[in-house]
Amino acid sequence: MYIGGPDSAQPAIMSESAFDAGERRAVEAAMIYRYGQLVPLTEADVELRLVPGTEERTSCPALYWNERGVQFVVCRTGPKRYRSYFFYTDDEQFRIGEHDYDGIEDCVRNLLQLQTDHERIRKGIFSGATAKDLGGDDEYFPPPILL
């Protein structure tokens, strides 16, 4: 995925809306569910390889947001066709699934869920690591027992 200029991690901002009000509401509803608040959305233009195995890039409209150190992009690849990515840096980009989604709701829901799962794995929560491995305190304070 190519976003913005050659040295830019930010998207190229679009001048007019490529997403209808219903699509934006679907993304905003997912944000409220995930973050408890609206996060500013930026409409952008991204270049994607729509045909696997080719070098040809196609310009696609996208919605971009950055929250909690993670950048998210939901792209429209065709009429009612969506593809999503999240990334931490230019070197750490993740696409959600191999196929495009027919609905923006499923696309965004899976994007947010898979990023949450990935974040847990990055922090070692599913790895069997202990608090000590994760840099936690050496002391253990068990929960109080009320009699």
Secondary structure, DSSP 8 states (H G I E B T S, - for coil): -EESSTT-SS-EE-SS--S-HHHHHHHHHHHHHHHSS----EEEEEEE--STT----EEEEEEEEEETTEEEEEEEEETTEEEEEEEEETTEEEES-SS-BS-HHHHHHHHHHHHHHHHHHHTTTTTT--TTTTT--S---------
